[in-house]
Amino acid sequence: MKKLIFFGVLGLFILASCNSTVTHTHNEHDHEAEGHNHATEDHDHSAHGDESGERHSYETAGSHLETAEAHSDEIILPKVKAEAAGVKASIIEPAPFQQVIKTSGQVLAAQGDESVAVATVAGVVSFRGKVTEGMSVGNGTPLVTISSNNIADGDPVQRARIAYEVSKKEYERMKALVKNKIVSDKEFAQAEQNYENARISYEALSKNHSAIGQNITAPIAGYVKSILVKEGDYVTIGQPLVSVTQNRRLFLRAEVSEKYYPYLRTISSANFQTPYNNKVYELQALNGKLLSFGKTAGDNSFYVPVTFEFDNKGEVIPGSFVEVFLLSSPMENVISLPRTALTEEQGSYFVYLQLDEEGYKKQEVTVGADNGKNVQILSGVKAGDRVVTEGAYQVRLASASNAIPAHSHEH
């Protein structure tokens, strides 16, 4: 009990000493000259200012935090880097679009633009130089030589020459005798016919004959489509050797499912994409036109053929299978974007909006009809938005490895 009283008295003494010290300090301030009173006021103001400054610091930090949260989804790509990467953006405007039926098809050589070089004699094939599929040839370009030297029947050109010379002598002999009525007109006419047949045969064979055999040339100017024989093959008269195509006009044959049959009458044109260069061709740009569409499906198929004709600019390979986008009924005021504007992630599609010169934002969209070049956008963007149409992949890479904090970007 005595110890408690002692500590209590000691505490009161210390408290009194502290109050005396504070009072003394303020008394010293009060005793200073009036000319220095403003110092005390400044001191008091600064004391209050510490509290307001601390509050301002918290408010500033909060403001920066809110700004960072507001721009946390913003992607920063400096203008110089964007230009170097080929990033381009365009303002979206509604425009006409067409319904699309997506299917597959094949490019075929148009009728009348293809010819086949055939064997004019029987013999063994040897190629004249390097003859390859796709090479350009002119009308009359040597393709194949057929040799009959080792054939049992002998060289047909030599046999044709002998037959021609014999029939010619017989014809000239008959011509002299018919004047004197020694031979009948019927016998002379038969000799004349034999002579003409032998002459025609010999001239046809000797025209492209050389010491090594019979030369077979390209029947038209164009490109070698297919080679139908191999070196050393034995061929007979009339056998196909080399197919040559001019590639001026081509057919596009699309196979359409029966469920789209009611819409076939609305088809006006088509786009198609080739597998070897992934390029999309528009028939309208290739002077294309719709020829016909099937009225029934095939016996063993559930597809209806739709056939177009178009100009070939030398890039499309006849016989290749392609992806076809049939263009059907028109639609007005449609928001659409080039395929290059879209990126895909786990089945969802995204575009990138350009907020300002260096800022971009990732935006999910819902897609509709796809004509091979442009895609209908059902939701996610609106007219007036500025969307990256080229270089979207580069912006995506920038979003994955963006080293610039979003809140440091100035607006």
NORRA-V584864 format. One record per residue. RES is the residue in one letter. SS is DSSP state (H for helix, E for strand, L for the rest). PHI is phi as a letter, one per 20 degrees, with the letter a starting at -180 (none if undefined). OMEGA is omega as a letter, one per 30 degrees, with the letter a starting at -180 (999 if undefined). Layout:
BEGIN
{{RES,SS,PHI,OMEGA} {RES,SS,PHI,OMEGA}}
END
This chain:
BEGIN
{{M,L,none,l} {K,H,f,l} {K,H,f,l} {L,H,f,l} {I,H,f,a} {F,H,f,l} {F,H,f,l} {G,H,f,l} {V,H,f,l} {L,H,f,l} {G,H,f,l} {L,H,f,l} {F,H,f,a} {I,H,f,l} {L,H,f,l} {A,H,f,l} {S,H,f,l} {C,H,f,l} {N,H,f,l} {S,H,f,a} {T,H,f,a} {V,H,f,a} {T,H,f,l} {H,H,f,a} {T,H,f,a} {H,H,f,l} {N,H,f,l} {E,H,f,l} {H,H,f,a} {D,H,f,a} {H,L,e,l} {E,L,f,a} {A,L,f,a} {E,H,f,a} {G,H,f,a} {H,H,d,a} {N,H,f,a} {H,H,f,l} {A,H,f,l} {T,H,f,l} {E,H,f,l} {D,H,f,a} {H,H,f,l} {D,H,f,a} {H,H,f,a} {S,H,f,l} {A,H,f,l} {H,H,f,a} {G,H,f,l} {D,H,f,l} {E,H,f,a} {S,H,f,l} {G,H,f,l} {E,H,f,l} {R,H,f,l} {H,H,f,l} {S,H,f,l} {Y,H,f,l} {E,H,f,l} {T,H,f,l} {A,H,f,l} {G,H,f,l} {S,H,f,l} {H,H,f,l} {L,H,f,l} {E,H,f,l} {T,H,f,l} {A,H,f,l} {E,H,f,a} {A,H,f,a} {H,L,d,a} {S,L,f,l} {D,L,e,a} {E,E,e,a} {I,E,d,a} {I,E,d,l} {L,L,c,a} {P,L,g,a} {K,H,g,a} {V,H,f,l} {K,H,f,l} {A,H,f,l} {E,H,f,l} {A,H,f,a} {A,L,e,l} {G,L,m,l} {V,L,f,l} {K,E,c,a} {A,E,c,l} {S,E,c,l} {I,E,e,a} {I,L,f,l} {E,L,c,l} {P,L,f,a} {A,E,b,l} {P,E,f,l} {F,E,b,a} {Q,E,c,l} {Q,E,f,a} {V,E,c,l} {I,E,d,a} {K,E,e,a} {T,E,b,l} {S,E,c,a} {G,E,a,a} {Q,E,b,l} {V,E,e,a} {L,E,c,l} {A,E,f,l} {A,L,f,l} {Q,L,f,l} {G,L,n,a} {D,L,d,a} {E,E,c,l} {S,E,b,a} {V,E,c,l} {A,E,e,a} {V,E,d,l} {A,L,f,l} {T,L,e,l} {V,L,c,l} {A,L,e,a} {G,E,r,a} {V,E,d,a} {V,E,e,l} {S,E,b,a} {F,E,e,l} {R,L,e,a} {G,L,m,a} {K,L,e,l} {V,L,d,a} {T,L,c,l} {E,L,f,a} {G,L,n,a} {M,L,f,a} {S,E,e,l} {V,E,c,l} {G,L,d,l} {N,L,f,a} {G,L,n,l} {T,L,f,l} {P,E,f,a} {L,E,d,a} {V,E,c,l} {T,E,d,l} {I,E,d,a} {S,E,d,l} {S,L,d,a} {N,L,f,a} {N,L,d,l} {I,L,e,a} {A,L,g,a} {D,L,f,l} {G,L,n,a} {D,L,f,a} {P,H,f,l} {V,H,f,l} {Q,H,f,l} {R,H,f,l} {A,H,f,l} {R,H,f,l} {I,H,f,a} {A,H,f,l} {Y,H,f,a} {E,H,f,l} {V,H,f,a} {S,H,f,l} {K,H,f,l} {K,H,f,l} {E,H,f,l} {Y,H,f,a} {E,H,f,l} {R,H,f,l} {M,H,f,a} {K,H,f,l} {A,H,f,a} {L,H,f,a} {V,H,f,l} {K,H,f,a} {N,L,e,l} {K,L,m,l} {I,L,f,l} {V,L,d,a} {S,L,f,l} {D,H,f,a} {K,H,f,l} {E,H,f,l} {F,H,f,l} {A,H,f,l} {Q,H,f,l} {A,H,f,l} {E,H,f,l} {Q,H,f,l} {N,H,f,l} {Y,H,f,a} {E,H,f,l} {N,H,f,l} {A,H,f,l} {R,H,f,a} {I,H,f,a} {S,H,f,a} {Y,H,f,a} {E,H,f,l} {A,H,f,a} {L,H,f,a} {S,H,f,a} {K,L,g,a} {N,L,d,a} {H,E,e,l} {S,E,c,a} {A,L,f,a} {I,L,e,l} {G,E,q,a} {Q,E,e,a} {N,E,e,l} {I,E,d,a} {T,E,d,l} {A,L,f,a} {P,L,f,l} {I,L,b,l} {A,L,e,l} {G,E,r,a} {Y,E,c,l} {V,E,f,a} {K,E,e,a} {S,E,b,l} {I,E,d,a} {L,L,e,l} {V,L,c,l} {K,L,d,l} {E,L,g,l} {G,L,n,l} {D,L,f,l} {Y,E,e,a} {V,E,c,l} {T,L,d,a} {I,L,f,l} {G,L,n,a} {Q,L,f,l} {P,E,f,a} {L,E,d,a} {V,E,c,l} {S,E,e,a} {V,E,c,l} {T,E,c,l} {Q,L,e,l} {N,L,l,l} {R,L,f,l} {R,E,c,l} {L,E,c,l} {F,E,d,l} {L,E,d,a} {R,E,d,l} {A,E,d,l} {E,E,d,a} {V,E,d,l} {S,E,f,a} {E,H,g,a} {K,H,f,l} {Y,H,e,a} {Y,H,g,l} {P,H,f,a} {Y,H,e,a} {L,H,f,a} {R,H,f,a} {T,H,e,a} {I,L,f,a} {S,L,d,a} {S,E,b,a} {A,E,b,l} {N,E,d,l} {F,E,b,a} {Q,E,d,a} {T,E,e,a} {P,L,f,a} {Y,L,e,l} {N,L,c,l} {N,L,l,l} {K,L,e,l} {V,E,e,a} {Y,E,d,l} {E,E,d,a} {L,H,f,l} {Q,H,f,l} {A,H,f,a} {L,H,d,a} {N,L,l,a} {G,L,e,l} {K,E,b,l} {L,E,f,l} {L,E,e,a} {S,E,a,l} {F,E,c,a} {G,L,f,l} {K,L,e,l} {T,L,b,l} {A,L,e,l} {G,L,f,a} {D,L,f,a} {N,L,d,a} {S,L,b,l} {F,L,d,a} {Y,E,d,a} {V,E,d,a} {P,E,f,l} {V,E,c,a} {T,E,d,l} {F,E,d,l} {E,E,c,a} {F,E,b,l} {D,E,f,l} {N,L,d,l} {K,L,e,l} {G,L,n,a} {E,L,d,a} {V,L,e,a} {I,L,e,l} {P,L,f,a} {G,L,n,a} {S,L,f,l} {F,E,e,a} {V,E,c,l} {E,E,e,a} {V,E,d,l} {F,E,d,a} {L,E,f,a} {L,E,e,a} {S,E,d,a} {S,E,f,l} {P,E,f,l} {M,E,c,a} {E,E,d,l} {N,E,l,a} {V,E,d,l} {I,L,e,l} {S,E,c,a} {L,E,c,l} {P,E,f,l} {R,H,g,a} {T,H,f,l} {A,H,e,a} {L,L,e,l} {T,E,c,a} {E,E,d,l} {E,E,c,l} {Q,L,l,l} {G,L,n,l} {S,E,d,a} {Y,E,d,a} {F,E,c,l} {V,E,c,l} {Y,E,c,l} {L,E,e,l} {Q,E,e,a} {L,L,e,l} {D,L,b,a} {E,L,f,a} {E,L,c,a} {G,E,d,l} {Y,E,c,l} {K,E,c,l} {K,E,e,a} {Q,E,c,l} {E,E,f,a} {V,E,c,l} {T,E,d,a} {V,E,d,l} {G,E,c,a} {A,E,f,a} {D,E,c,a} {N,L,d,l} {G,L,n,l} {K,L,d,a} {N,E,c,a} {V,E,c,l} {Q,E,f,l} {I,E,d,a} {L,E,e,l} {S,E,b,l} {G,L,o,l} {V,L,c,a} {K,L,c,l} {A,L,f,a} {G,L,n,l} {D,L,f,l} {R,E,d,a} {V,E,d,l} {V,E,f,a} {T,E,d,l} {E,E,c,l} {G,L,n,l} {A,H,f,l} {Y,H,f,l} {Q,H,f,l} {V,H,f,l} {R,H,f,l} {L,H,f,l} {A,H,f,l} {S,H,f,a} {A,H,f,a} {S,L,c,a} {N,L,f,a} {A,L,e,a} {I,L,e,l} {P,L,g,a} {A,H,f,a} {H,H,f,l} {S,H,e,a} {H,L,f,a} {E,L,e,l} {H,L,d,999}}
END
